[in-house]
Every structure is written in C-alpha cells, then in structure tokens.
Amino acid sequence: DAKTTQPTSMDCAEGRAANLPCNHSTISGNEYVYWYRQIHSQGPQYIIHGLKNNETNEMASLIITEDRKSSTLILPHATLRDTAVYYCIVRVNNDMRFGAGTRLTVKP
Amino acid sequence: DSGVTQTPKHLITATGQRVTLRCSPRSGDLSVYWYQQSLDQGLQFLIQYYNGEERAKGNILERFSAQQFPDLHSELNLSSLELGDSALYFCASSPRLEEWNNEQFFGPGTRLTVL
C-alpha cells in the first residue's frame, strides 16, 4: 500500500528546471518526506528531506504544501546526469518504502 | 561515492547454496540497513542494525539473516538460495538513531545471480 503517488515518467530540457510532483495525502504529522534518486542500477542517492518547511540544499529544493498532502522536488538547472528514477518517500516507522518512482529523462 | 562499501560486486551461485554479502558503513555511522531490489518487487527494506543490535525487520525471509560486528561492518547471509533470490542487494548507513529525521547513504550494491 503505497503512501505516495508519483507520475511514471517525465521529460525535461537540459538547463531548465525539473519539477517532480508527489502526492502523499495520508501523511501523518510526524512523517518526513524524503527524496532519493537512482541512476541505472547504482545505489539510491539521498537528495533532500523535509517535514513542514521548504528545504534547499546544493542539489535541489523541496516545496511542501501547507496541508502537507503534496510536495514538489525542484532541480533548478537539470543536466543530462540528472536522468534517473526519483523516489518520493514518506517514512513509515524504521523502513523506507520505495514505490515505483518517476523516471526523469533530461534531454539535450 | 557515498562512503559505504559493499563486497562482492557480483556473485553467481547455484540454487540451494549459501552466500554472505558484506557491507562497511560510512565512518562514524552506527546504523546499517539492508535492502533487496528485484525487477518485480522494486526496492524493499530487509533489516536494520544499530550499534550491533537488530533494530527493525522488514520483508526479510527466514532463510536470510544478518549481523553487525563490533567494528560496525555488517554481513547479510542468504541460505537455501532460490532462483527468485536473484536481485541487487544494497546496504545503507545513517548517522543517527532517530528514525524520522535520518538520511540513509547507500552503497553500490551486490548483484546476486542464482542459477
């Protein structure tokens, strides 16, 4: 039973911002939203996480709606190396439940 | 490079056999997690250890077991292997025990093929 819903795939032009949406309408008050990505069959790479406030780091920005029912991961200037599967995860106890994610393809 | 190392990178074995996968966490990280990624199941959490103690269990089969040693490295033991155990096995480590606010750093994985 997935707690998040993401589009199956998205395209983005190189140099443009990539905005990846995620719905998590049943999120609980103490559950964080995490984003990871996986390039080919490499180990998933941590991107960012947040609880209520918007967050920014050197990789991306995370925008969480006020009701916390959805969020958007923003890659401000996508490059070809950002092509990957992006996972939006709501923490459930001690494990992270990875869904199918969004396959982002950055095109030249 | 996440700082998490896993050996071996590839492992090919036969049904019924037993294998051991090894993971060294990032320096200073006390928590180790194991995940399995197969084509039809996606990425699934198996088990977590913190400072040598089992902390949480996910979808880990009884044929599988793990441990974390005093030097914090961890081993995942898979026995009575079946064709369906063929998968990528990832180890991750994290710096804190707090479960909700705790990023995990993944290793490069071990690809297991059971013939």
Interface residues (C-beta under 8 A of the other chain):
Chain A: N30 E31 Y32 Y34 Q38 S41 Q42 G43 P44 Q45 Y46 H49 L51 Y87 R91 N93 N94 D95 M96 R97 F98 G99 A100
Chain B: S2 V4 Y33 G42 L43 Q44 F45 Q48 R55 A56 G58 L88 F90 A92 E99 W100 N101 E103 Q104 F105 F106 G107 P108 G109 R111
